[in-house]
Amino acid sequence: LGMDERVSGLRIRVENIEDASWVASNIREGLGPRYRVRPWEEVNASLFGALRLEKIAMFVLYSVFFIISAFLIASTLTMMVLEKRRGIAVLKTLGASNRRLGVIFMTQGMIAGIVGTISGQTAAFLQCLALGTFVEIQPEVYYISHLPVAMDPVEFAWVAVLSLVTAAVATLLPLAATVVLRPVDGLRL
């Protein structure tokens, strides 16, 4: 670059990564406006911007998945209620209460929700491991060779709770179809 023996840049490593901005501002004040001082957050701003955008996009995508899964559970259970109308009518005629029949369909919906939650959580965990291990990015551009993947158990727990609540809410429509079914209407078919 024709700089002879002059220094063109200097990197400083801090013990606590959270202190990088504070250290950079102190160095900036000490050196004056003639020198450019940038903390790691500023150097990697494009990467963090992309990750922030990805997180928003993933939230929207997961919300759509939750809605679709709720409709799938509700439609499956509704179809089951419609197919078993005669059996439900016979059970009601024999004295089965709406509550007892509702528990059956609620249990089926929750089993579907639990199976979906466990399989989804397992797939997400494995994908996070794969992203942090196997996906390499250009260290010349981002100063890191792998994506920093942080798996937060609290986020996993919130997703599990939300998916189970979604499954529980999705069972309410078929539950209502069971309650309003009169034994006479079911036996006529």
C-alpha positions, 0 to 999 in steps of 0.5 A, a space after each residue: 500500500 506504499 505505507 512503508 513502516 507506518 501502522 494502518 490499524 490496531 485491534 484491541 481485545 478487551 476482557 469483557 466483551 460488553 465493555 467494547 463500546 465504552 473502551 472504544 469511546 475512551 480511545 476515541 476521546 484520547 486520540 481525537 477526530 483524526 483517527 477512526 475507532 470502531 467497536 466490534 458491534 459497529 464492525 459487524 453491524 451488517 451481520 447483526 442487522 441480517 440476524 435481527 431481520 432473520 429473527 423477525 422473519 422467523 417469528 412471522 413464519 413460526 406464527 403462520 405455522 402455529 395458525 396452520 397447525 391450529 387449523 389442522 388440529 381443529 379440522 381433523 377433530 371436527 371431521 372426527 366428530 362428524 364421522 362419529 356423530 352416530 357413535 356420539 349420539 349412541 353414547 349420549 343416549 346411554 348417558 354419557 355427558 358432554 363433559 366426558 365426551 369433550 374430554 375424549 376429544 380434548 385428549 386427542 387434540 392435546 396428544 396431537 399437540 404434544 407430539 407436534 411440540 416434541 417433534 418440533 422442539 427436537 427438530 429446532 434443537 438439531 437445526 441450531 446445533 447444525 447451524 452452529 457447527 456446520 455452517 461456515 461464513 466468510 471470516 474475511 468479511 465478518 471476522 468470525 468463521 461460524 454463526 454464533 447460535 445461542 440456544 436459550 432454554 427459556 425461548 424453547 420453553 415459551 415455544 413449547 407452551 405456545 404450541 400446547 396452548 394453540 393445540 388446546 384452543 384448537 380443540 374448542 371448535 370440535 368440542 363445541 360441535 360435540 356439545 351441540 350434537 343432539 342424540 336424535 340428530 345423530 341417530 337419524 343419519 
